[in-house]
Amino acid sequence: MKQFFRRDDWPKAARSAATFALATAVSSSFWIAAQPSMAWELRACADPAGMPQTNRESEGYENKIIEILAEDIGAELTYQWWTLTTTVIPQQLREGNCDIVIGGPDGGNGVISTIAYYRSPYAFVYRADEDYEIATYDDPILKDLRLATTVEGTSSHLALSRRGLLDHITTSAQAAGTNSSDRFADLIASVARGDTDVAVPWGPVAGYYAAQQDPPLTVVPVPEFDIPFTPMYHSIVIALRPGDEELRDLLDDALARRWDDIYAVLEEYNVPTLPLPRPSVSIEEQQP
């Protein structure tokens, strides 16, 4: 395992002649595993009110995933709370206020990233007791229904716009609630209340909040691509500063080792996912 501190950083008490001799007789990875007090700090930028992904109480599924990874690599996890807008990269990550931004879409500018660890589609959400079964944006029933969507410019909003359905949008996450968690929760609750007929949010929002509603709601992933070749999903990665390739590689190996644990968390939070190839650990990690 690659390390992120030098022997010069050890406490003075650990630099006695006997301890130094022992340390040189064993691998550095064994030494670090035997010294839990020497865990290094991993600072994560995360949204303080961004459920179902994150919040200050660490109740989100991204909180759980990064806790798994931090434990795996022997790091002490701390948070820099920041609303995840376009400002988080220039004002927090690049300024050195955090080491990683968790739960971001693949393809961000000015960053390097880990492998994608899940891919989630947008989804239709409607009451289970309705007599329609909506599976595509081209279903003619949508022209007769009240629609709810997330912020303008998202993939679902664009898909509805292409079909001339913007006038049917009666509820938007931009208008509901005071923070991102409240907005998304109310978006789905509006369907259960009967204020709107169909919501088309991103999958994690759909799955997490739909499971909390009464009467029951149906969640149906939209087709993976829309015209003209527009992805209807987001592949999620951890973003880092260019130059932090060693930390990226460390996280990639942890993602590969803890793949099943990560998907258990996603299942617990009812996050719909699309298939991703399971990664393998690096050659260096496989060496005895």
C-alpha positions as CSV (number, residue, x, y, z in Angstrom):
1,M,0.0,0.0,0.0
2,K,1.3,3.4,-0.8
3,Q,2.0,5.7,2.1
4,F,1.3,9.4,2.6
5,F,3.8,10.3,5.4
6,R,7.5,9.9,5.9
7,R,9.5,8.3,8.7
8,D,10.5,11.9,9.7
9,D,6.8,12.5,10.6
10,W,6.7,9.9,13.3
11,P,6.4,11.0,16.9
12,K,9.8,11.5,18.6
13,A,8.9,8.7,21.1
14,A,8.6,6.3,18.1
15,R,12.1,7.2,16.8
16,S,14.1,5.4,19.5
17,A,16.9,3.2,18.2
18,A,15.1,0.0,19.1
19,T,11.9,1.1,17.4
20,F,13.7,2.3,14.3
21,A,15.5,-1.1,14.0
22,L,12.2,-2.9,14.2
23,A,10.6,-0.7,11.7
24,T,13.3,-1.3,9.1
25,A,13.0,-5.1,9.7
26,V,9.4,-5.2,8.6
27,S,7.4,-3.7,5.7
28,S,6.1,-0.2,6.0
29,S,2.6,-1.4,5.4
30,F,2.8,-3.8,8.4
31,W,4.2,-1.0,10.6
32,I,1.4,1.4,9.7
33,A,-1.2,-1.3,10.3
34,A,0.3,-1.9,13.7
35,Q,0.1,1.8,14.6
36,P,-3.5,2.9,14.5
37,S,-2.7,6.2,16.2
38,M,-0.7,7.2,13.2
39,A,-3.7,7.3,10.8
40,W,-3.5,10.1,8.4
41,E,-6.3,12.6,7.8
42,L,-8.5,12.3,4.7
43,R,-10.5,15.5,4.3
44,A,-13.6,15.2,2.2
45,C,-15.7,18.0,0.8
46,A,-19.4,17.1,1.2
47,D,-22.8,18.8,1.1
48,P,-24.1,19.5,4.7
49,A,-27.7,19.1,3.5
50,G,-27.5,16.9,0.4
51,M,-29.5,13.9,1.2
52,P,-29.8,11.1,0.2
53,Q,-26.0,11.5,-0.6
54,T,-24.7,13.4,2.4
55,N,-25.5,15.5,5.4
56,R,-23.8,16.8,8.6
57,E,-25.1,13.8,10.6
58,S,-23.4,11.4,8.1
59,E,-26.7,9.8,7.3
60,G,-26.3,9.7,3.5
61,Y,-25.1,6.8,1.4
62,E,-22.1,8.7,0.2
63,N,-21.2,9.3,3.8
64,K,-21.3,5.5,4.4
65,I,-19.3,4.7,1.3
66,I,-16.5,7.2,2.1
67,E,-16.4,5.8,5.7
68,I,-15.9,2.3,4.3
69,L,-13.0,3.5,2.0
70,A,-11.4,5.6,4.8
71,E,-11.4,2.6,7.1
72,D,-10.0,0.4,4.4
73,I,-7.0,2.7,3.7
74,G,-6.3,3.5,7.3
75,A,-7.3,7.1,7.2
76,E,-9.1,9.3,9.7
77,L,-12.0,10.9,7.8
78,T,-12.9,14.5,8.3
79,Y,-15.3,16.8,6.5
80,Q,-15.2,20.2,4.9
81,W,-18.9,21.1,4.6
82,W,-19.7,23.0,1.4
83,T,-22.8,23.0,-0.8
84,L,-21.9,21.1,-3.9
85,T,-22.2,23.7,-6.5
86,T,-19.7,24.6,-9.2
87,T,-17.8,26.6,-6.5
88,V,-16.6,23.5,-4.6
89,I,-13.7,22.7,-7.0
90,P,-12.1,26.2,-7.3
91,Q,-12.8,27.4,-3.8
92,Q,-12.4,24.3,-1.8
93,L,-10.5,21.5,-3.6
94,R,-8.0,23.6,-5.5
95,E,-7.4,25.8,-2.5
96,G,-6.5,22.8,-0.4
97,N,-9.4,22.9,2.0
98,C,-10.2,19.3,1.2
99,D,-8.4,16.4,-0.4
100,I,-11.4,14.9,-2.2
101,V,-14.9,15.7,-3.4
102,I,-17.2,12.7,-2.9
103,G,-20.1,11.8,-5.1
104,G,-19.4,13.9,-8.2
105,P,-20.2,13.1,-11.8
106,D,-17.5,11.7,-14.0
107,G,-15.9,14.1,-16.5
108,G,-15.4,17.1,-14.3
109,N,-13.0,19.8,-15.6
110,G,-9.7,20.6,-13.8
111,V,-9.7,17.4,-11.6
112,I,-8.6,13.9,-11.7
113,S,-10.9,11.2,-10.5
114,T,-11.2,7.6,-9.3
115,I,-12.9,4.9,-11.3
116,A,-16.7,5.3,-11.4
117,Y,-18.1,3.2,-8.5
118,Y,-21.8,3.3,-9.5
119,R,-24.0,4.5,-12.3
120,S,-27.6,5.6,-11.7
121,P,-30.2,6.5,-14.2
122,Y,-33.0,9.1,-14.1
123,A,-36.4,7.5,-13.2
124,F,-40.1,8.0,-13.5
125,V,-41.9,8.1,-10.2
126,Y,-45.7,7.7,-10.0
127,R,-48.3,6.3,-7.7
128,A,-48.5,2.5,-7.8
129,D,-52.3,2.6,-7.9
130,E,-52.4,4.4,-11.2
131,D,-53.6,2.5,-14.3
132,Y,-50.7,3.6,-16.5
133,E,-47.2,2.1,-16.9
134,I,-44.7,4.7,-18.1
135,A,-41.3,3.6,-19.3
136,T,-40.2,6.2,-21.9
137,Y,-40.4,9.9,-22.5
138,D,-42.4,9.3,-25.6
139,D,-45.3,7.7,-23.8
140,P,-48.3,9.8,-25.0
141,I,-49.9,9.7,-21.5
142,L,-47.3,12.3,-20.4
143,K,-49.1,15.0,-22.4
144,D,-52.1,14.5,-20.1
145,L,-50.3,14.5,-16.8
146,R,-48.8,17.0,-14.4
147,L,-45.1,16.6,-14.2
148,A,-42.4,17.3,-11.7
149,T,-38.7,17.5,-12.4
150,T,-35.4,18.6,-11.0
151,V,-33.5,21.8,-11.9
152,E,-33.5,23.3,-15.3
153,G,-30.7,21.9,-17.5
154,T,-30.7,18.4,-16.1
155,S,-31.0,15.5,-18.5
156,S,-34.7,14.8,-17.6
157,H,-35.6,18.5,-17.9
158,L,-34.0,18.6,-21.4
159,A,-35.8,15.4,-22.4
160,L,-39.1,16.8,-21.5
161,S,-38.3,20.1,-23.2
162,R,-37.5,18.3,-26.5
163,R,-41.0,16.8,-26.5
164,G,-42.7,20.1,-25.8
165,L,-43.7,19.1,-22.3
166,L,-42.4,22.0,-20.3
167,D,-45.8,23.5,-19.9
168,H,-46.9,20.3,-18.1
169,I,-44.2,20.8,-15.3
170,T,-46.1,22.0,-12.3
171,T,-43.5,21.2,-9.6
172,S,-39.7,21.7,-9.7
173,A,-37.0,21.0,-7.2
174,Q,-35.9,24.7,-7.7
175,A,-39.1,25.9,-6.1
176,A,-39.6,23.4,-3.2
177,G,-37.9,23.5,0.1
178,T,-35.0,25.5,1.6
179,N,-32.1,23.1,1.0
180,S,-31.3,20.3,-1.4
181,S,-32.6,17.6,0.9
182,D,-35.9,19.4,1.4
183,R,-36.3,20.1,-2.3
184,F,-35.8,16.6,-3.4
185,A,-38.0,15.1,-0.6
186,D,-40.8,17.5,-1.5
187,L,-40.5,16.7,-5.1
188,I,-41.3,13.0,-4.5
189,A,-43.8,13.8,-1.8
190,S,-45.8,15.9,-4.3
191,V,-46.5,12.7,-6.2
192,A,-47.7,10.8,-3.1
193,R,-49.9,13.8,-2.2
194,G,-51.4,13.9,-5.7
195,D,-50.1,17.4,-6.4
196,T,-48.3,16.0,-9.4
197,D,-48.7,12.8,-11.4
198,V,-45.2,11.9,-12.5
199,A,-41.8,13.0,-11.2
200,V,-38.6,12.5,-13.2
201,P,-35.6,13.0,-10.9
202,W,-32.2,11.3,-10.8
203,G,-32.4,7.7,-9.6
204,P,-31.0,8.1,-6.0
205,V,-33.5,10.8,-5.2
206,A,-36.3,8.7,-6.8
207,G,-35.4,5.5,-5.0
208,Y,-34.6,6.9,-1.5
209,Y,-37.6,9.2,-1.1
210,A,-40.2,7.0,-2.9
211,A,-39.5,4.2,-0.4
212,Q,-40.7,6.6,2.4
213,Q,-44.1,7.5,0.9
214,D,-47.6,6.3,1.6
215,P,-49.4,5.4,-0.7
216,P,-46.7,3.3,-2.4
217,L,-44.9,4.8,-5.5
218,T,-43.5,3.0,-8.5
219,V,-40.0,3.8,-9.7
220,V,-39.1,3.0,-13.3
221,P,-35.6,3.8,-14.7
222,V,-35.8,5.8,-18.0
223,P,-34.0,4.5,-21.1
224,E,-30.2,4.9,-20.8
225,F,-30.0,7.3,-23.8
226,D,-32.2,9.9,-25.3
227,I,-32.1,11.6,-28.6
228,P,-29.5,12.7,-29.8
229,F,-27.3,10.2,-27.8
230,T,-27.9,12.0,-24.5
231,P,-27.0,9.9,-21.5
232,M,-29.8,9.5,-19.1
233,Y,-27.6,8.6,-16.2
234,H,-24.7,9.8,-14.1
235,S,-21.5,7.8,-13.4
236,I,-20.2,8.8,-10.0
237,V,-16.6,9.3,-9.0
238,I,-14.4,10.8,-6.3
239,A,-12.7,14.0,-7.6
240,L,-9.1,15.0,-6.6
241,R,-6.6,17.7,-7.5
242,P,-4.2,17.0,-10.4
243,G,-1.0,15.8,-8.8
244,D,-2.7,13.6,-6.3
245,E,-2.5,10.5,-8.4
246,E,-1.0,8.4,-5.5
247,L,-4.1,9.1,-3.4
248,R,-6.4,8.4,-6.4
249,D,-4.7,5.0,-6.9
250,L,-5.0,4.2,-3.2
251,L,-8.8,4.9,-3.4
252,D,-9.2,3.0,-6.6
253,D,-7.7,-0.1,-5.0
254,A,-10.0,0.4,-2.0
255,L,-13.0,0.7,-4.3
256,A,-12.1,-2.6,-5.9
257,R,-11.6,-4.3,-2.6
258,R,-14.9,-3.0,-1.1
259,W,-17.1,-3.2,-4.2
260,D,-19.6,-5.5,-2.6
261,D,-19.8,-3.4,0.6
262,I,-20.5,-0.3,-1.6
263,Y,-23.3,-1.9,-3.5
264,A,-24.8,-3.2,-0.2
265,V,-25.0,0.5,0.9
266,L,-26.6,1.5,-2.4
267,E,-29.2,-1.3,-2.1
268,E,-30.0,-0.2,1.4
269,Y,-30.8,3.3,0.2
270,N,-32.8,2.0,-2.8
271,V,-30.5,3.5,-5.3
272,P,-31.2,2.2,-8.8
273,T,-28.0,1.3,-10.6
274,L,-26.9,0.4,-14.1
275,P,-24.2,-2.3,-14.7
276,L,-20.6,-1.3,-14.2
277,P,-17.6,-3.7,-14.7
278,R,-16.2,-4.8,-11.4
279,P,-12.6,-3.4,-11.1
280,S,-9.6,-5.4,-10.0
281,V,-7.0,-4.3,-7.6
282,S,-3.7,-3.1,-8.9
283,I,-0.8,-5.5,-9.7
284,E,1.1,-3.9,-6.7
285,E,-1.8,-4.7,-4.4
286,Q,-1.9,-8.3,-5.5
287,Q,1.7,-8.9,-4.7
288,P,2.3,-10.8,-1.4
